[in-house]
């Protein structure tokens, strides 16, 4: 019996399912005639409307087993997921979304913890974040003697300059992540 994968609403290949199940999913509106399907082991994605019966499909070369991964469709069952040609590598995109740095979060940390270098820690700039934090922590007790204000002024000016550099840092960090993932 021939089995097929189809592209679901979240752009993931779901299946494999027998042809009769695909016909049922079309009858309930879950699969449209233009929904892409591929025969198990195949590499060419076609609209569902182009497949009339399982016998109508020509034999296709098998796909490399390394392209197969497992993903959970529900808490109790797992379905095989294959990368969809022309739609990018779904796993790489999910990995990017999970690890990318947010400009909003960075500015929030800058606003709340800027003198302590919170935004720098978030972006992986640990050394300069530590310098900012220790300069602030050392300067606060010396404010009683009016000497600490020099250190606080220095760190405040540094944090002010950072406000203009943050977008470039976030973009650079995310571009490095893209290069590392290979999207």
C-alpha positions in Angstrom: 0.0 0.0 0.0 1.4 3.4 -1.0 1.6 6.0 1.8 2.0 9.8 1.5 3.2 12.8 3.4 1.3 16.1 3.1 2.2 19.6 4.1 0.1 20.7 7.0 -0.9 24.2 8.0 2.3 24.8 9.9 4.4 23.9 6.8 5.6 20.6 8.1 5.4 17.3 6.3 3.0 15.1 8.1 2.6 11.3 7.7 3.0 8.9 6.2 -0.7 8.2 5.6 -2.5 5.9 3.1 -4.2 7.4 0.1 -7.6 6.7 1.6 -6.8 8.8 4.7 -5.7 11.7 2.5 -9.1 11.5 0.6 -10.8 11.6 4.0 -8.8 14.6 5.1 -9.8 16.4 1.9 -13.4 15.6 2.6 -13.2 17.3 6.0 -11.3 20.3 4.6 -7.9 19.6 6.2 -6.3 19.0 2.8 -7.0 21.2 -0.2 -6.5 20.2 -3.9 -3.4 22.5 -3.9 -1.9 20.9 -0.8 1.5 19.4 -1.6 2.0 15.6 -1.1 4.8 13.2 -1.8 4.9 9.4 -1.9 6.8 7.8 1.0 10.4 7.6 -0.1 9.8 10.1 -2.9 11.4 13.4 -3.5 9.0 15.3 -5.8 6.2 17.2 -4.1 3.0 17.5 -6.1 -0.4 19.1 -5.5 -2.9 16.6 -4.1 -5.2 17.2 -7.1 -2.5 15.8 -9.5 -2.7 12.4 -7.7 -5.9 10.6 -8.7 -5.2 7.1 -7.4 -2.2 5.5 -5.8 -1.4 3.6 -9.0 -1.1 6.8 -11.0 2.2 7.7 -9.4 5.3 6.9 -11.2 8.1 5.2 -9.2 10.4 7.8 -7.6 13.9 7.4 -6.2 14.1 6.9 -2.5 15.1 9.8 -0.3 18.3 9.7 1.8 17.4 8.4 5.3 19.4 11.2 6.8 16.8 13.7 5.7 14.2 12.0 7.9 13.6 13.2 11.4 11.0 12.6 14.1 8.6 15.2 15.4 5.7 14.9 17.7 2.3 15.7 16.2 0.5 15.1 19.5 1.6 14.3 23.1 1.0 10.6 22.4 2.1 10.0 18.8 5.1 10.9 16.7 5.0 11.4 12.9 8.0 11.4 10.5 8.8 14.9 9.3 10.8 15.6 6.1 12.1 18.9 4.9 9.8 20.4 2.3 11.6 21.4 -0.9 11.4 25.1 -1.5 10.2 25.9 2.1 13.6 25.8 3.9 14.7 23.5 6.6 12.0 23.7 9.3 14.3 22.4 12.0 16.9 25.0 11.3 14.3 27.8 11.4 12.9 26.5 14.7 16.4 26.4 16.1 17.0 30.0 14.9 13.7 31.2 16.4 14.6 29.6 19.7 18.0 31.1 19.9 17.8 34.5 18.3 18.3 37.6 20.3 15.4 40.1 20.6 16.0 43.8 20.2 13.1 44.5 22.6 14.5 42.3 25.3 17.9 43.9 24.8 16.5 47.4 25.2 14.5 46.4 28.2 17.6 45.0 29.9 19.5 48.2 28.9 16.8 50.4 30.5 16.5 48.3 33.7 20.1 47.1 34.2 22.1 49.2 31.8 24.5 50.4 34.5 25.1 46.8 35.5 25.7 45.7 31.9 22.6 43.5 31.7 22.2 44.1 28.0 25.8 43.1 27.4 25.4 39.8 29.3 22.3 39.0 27.2 24.2 39.5 24.0 27.2 37.4 25.1 29.5 40.4 25.8 30.6 39.0 29.2 33.9 40.8 29.7 32.6 44.3 29.1 29.4 43.5 31.0 31.5 42.5 34.0 33.6 45.7 33.7 30.3 47.8 33.7 28.9 45.8 36.6 32.0 46.0 38.8 32.6 49.7 38.0 29.0 50.5 39.1 29.2 48.3 42.2 32.5 49.9 43.2 31.3 53.4 42.5 28.1 53.3 44.5 29.8 53.1 48.0 32.2 55.9 47.0 29.4 58.2 46.2 29.3 59.2 49.9 32.7 60.7 49.4 31.6 62.2 46.1 34.3 60.3 44.3 32.0 57.5 43.1 30.0 59.8 40.9 32.9 59.9 38.4 32.6 56.1 37.9 28.8 56.2 37.7 29.0 59.1 35.2 31.5 57.0 33.1 29.3 53.9 33.2 26.1 56.0 32.5 27.8 57.6 29.5 29.0 54.2 28.3 25.4 52.8 28.6 24.1 55.8 26.7 26.4 55.1 23.8 25.4 51.4 24.0 21.8 52.5 23.2 22.8 53.4 19.7 25.0 50.3 19.2 22.4 47.7 20.4 20.6 47.3 17.0 23.9 46.5 15.3 24.9 44.0 18.0 21.6 42.2 17.9 21.8 42.0 14.1 25.4 40.8 14.2 24.5 38.1 16.9 21.5 36.9 14.9 23.6 36.8 11.6 26.3 34.8 13.4 23.5 32.4 14.6 22.3 32.0 11.0 25.8 31.2 9.8 26.3 28.7 12.5 22.9 26.9 11.8 23.4 27.1 8.1 20.1 28.5 7.1 
